[in-house]
């Protein structure tokens, strides 16, 4: 257990719409499935049921093969007001797929 982890407050008055779109990775703690990956993005889109689709993608160098993985994010406590910026993201154990 790392006792030097910051204890940052959770953002409140969260607006899902502010979170949507494409986000670009600027830093990561590389995982086994990310070796050789570059240009990593996460795209978030709102579903009609209020959940958020997640599409993580990365290019594998040197041949620039693009791998993607789909998931879903659920708002952790949708009944709270103000709404905390807490999402539960699941990829259902799926593997990255070539696109």
Secondary structure, 3 states (H helix, E strand, C coil): CCCCCCCCCCCCCCCHHHHCEEEECCCCCCCHHHCCEEEEEEEEEECCCCCEEEEEEEEECCCCEEEEEEEEEEECCCCCCCCCCCEEEECCCCCCEEC
